[in-house]
Amino acid sequence: MRTGIESINFYGGPAVITARSIFEGRGLDLSRFDNLMMDRKSVGVACEDAVTNGVNAAKPIIDALSEDEKKRIELVITASESGVDFGKSISTYIHDYLGLGRNCRLFELKQACYGGTAGLHMAACFVASNVSPGAKALVIATDVARAAAKSTYGEPSQAVGAIAMLVSDNPEILELDFGATGQYSYEVMDTCRPLPEIETGNPDLSLLSYLDCLENSYKNYKQKVDGVHFQETFDYLAFHTPFGGMVKGAHRKLMHEELKLRGPVVQQDFEQRVAPALTYGMQVGNVYSAALYLGLCSLIDHAQVDDYRRVGLFSYGSGCSSEFYSGVIGPGAAVKLSQMDIGGHLNSRYELSFDEYEQILDQNVEWLFGIRDKKVDFSGFSRVYDHFFKGKGYLVLSEVDDFHRKYVWS
């Protein structure tokens, strides 16, 4: 049975700031700036959370379905390291505000930035099992980086956003090479969120773990798939992208270790097979569990896919869990994805000054995990709201009433 992603969409927040202005505002070493390969990053405001981001990513997909098609969504999986409750899954909120049927499994999973991939493969296995012929699954990877520590080199890349993927037996976006997947995972304390207001870890260890997992998950893939050649098997590559420079280094390492290639030929291969998947990420930043799939969207929107093309995908989540797998995108994928107008959405974000950015960070810290009773003060970010949300029909958080989060349409 053909199985994979039928539809996909990305929601990248209402506001944006240039990465360079953060470097300058924090007094960071500009000699390190170019290595990031970052232009701008998305910024969320106090009326947003992982629920609103997920709903706003999924709603255009759901709105395009017929009522009968909506009823065939029998599984909703959310993947996030930005949950709002230790017990209650954000999938329940998302399912409700999308108006989906009640004969549906709802749950949430977590494994840092790998979570979206775990959800995708779990959904694909459900569809491929054919236990409910014709059923669909909705997978939403949604994360926020509101309380990113100031004055660190991670801040310019830590962003907000969500990916929604409709998984079915009609994979118009990406047909998975079912079973062609390599895994590599172990315990490591590279990055973590031990408290709601803290993202911390060892960046050097995280880079080494990422590279280790890429090398070994790819080796595991080769053990399962005969005749694999890193340069010839995959027309394009999309990697989990904390920042573009990390992906460039990872690609260079594999080109050397697998093919013994160095120099201009590696750069040419990077520009041809990898760079199209980084275009959106350079305008958004690291969106954690959604980052790989933002890369997939970027690839489809920016590569010349005039025939069926195989993509190698690498997913990494700190802690750690990783997977290298593959799938095929067809010439119809770009037309289908263009209906979501991801580029237009990103261009419509409100451009923040550094002072406005600072104010928004301070407001967002007031909305950390565990709030019991609080109403959103929309006046604190009125320029962003009026520019991006007002009258547009996005879901926004309005209040928390005895821990129950309540949302309205803008």
C-alpha positions, 0 to 999 in steps of 0.5 A: 500500500502506498503510504505517506504525507497527503497534505502538509502546512507550516505556521511560522508565527506572527512576528520576525526579527533579523538574527543579526539584530539579536547579535548586535543587541546582545553584543555577541561576537559577529565573527560567528554570525556567518556560520549560523546561516540564519537570516531571520527568526520567527517570534511568538506573542502572548496569545500563542502557545503550542495549541494555537500554532498547531491549529493554525498550521492544520486548519488550511488542510482540514478546511480543504477536506470534504465532511466525509474526508474529515470523518476519516481522520481517526488518529491525531498525534501531537509531537511537542516539547512545549506542552501546557500540561503534564497529563492532558495532551494538547491534541485534545485542544487541537482536535476540538478547535479543528472540529474533528469527529469524536471517533478518534484516537488522541495522544501526544508524544515527546522526544525533543526534535525527533518527535515529529518523525516519531508521530509521522512513522506511527501514523504511517504504520496505522494507515499501512496496517489497513485495520481501518481501510481508508482512514487518515491520521493527522500529525502535528509537530508544534513547539515554542522557544519563548523563554530562550535565555538572553545573551547566548549564541542559541537565541538567534536561532530558537524560534516558534512554529508548527507543522501539520501533516495529513497521513494517508494512502494517497501520499501526494506530498511524500510517499514513504519508502516503507521499511527503508529506515535506519535508527540510532539512539542512546542516552546523552545529556546534550540539550534539555528543558529541565524547567519551563523557563530554561533551555540548556545543555552543552552545544558542543556535545549536541553537535557531536551527538548530531553528527554521530547519529547522522553517520550511524543512522545512515549506516543502519539504513544501508544495512537494510537497503541494498545498493545505497549510494549517498550521492546517487540514491538520493536526488535531494536531502533534508536534515533536521536544522537547528541552524543551516551551518550545522546541516552544511557541516553534517553534509560535508562530513558524510560526503567525506566519509562515504565518498572521500570527496572534498573541496568544490565538488562537496560545495556544488553537491550541497548547493544542488541537493541540500540548500533548497531544504534550508531556504525557509529555515533561514527565515524562521529558525529552529522550530524543534520537532517541526524543523525537518518538515519545514525543510521538506516544505522548503525543498518542495517549494524551491527545488526543480521537481519535474519528475519523481525524486527520492529524498533522504531525510535525517531526523535528530532529537536531543537526548537522543533519538535519530532516524535516517529514512527516505521517500519520493516526492512527485511533480504534483507535490509543488502544486499541492503545497503552493496552495498553502502559500508558506512563503506568503505567510512568512512574508506577512509577519510583523518586523520587530525592532530589537526593543519591541522584541525585548518587550515581547520576550518579557511579556511571554515569560509571564505565560510560562507553564502552570498558569491557573487564572490569567487573561491575555492583555492584547494591548501589550503587543497591539501592533503585532496583533493588528498587523497579523491577526486582526480579522484573519481567523487565526486561533489565539489564546484569550485566557486561562480559567482554573487551568483550562485554556480558552481560545478564540478566533481572531 
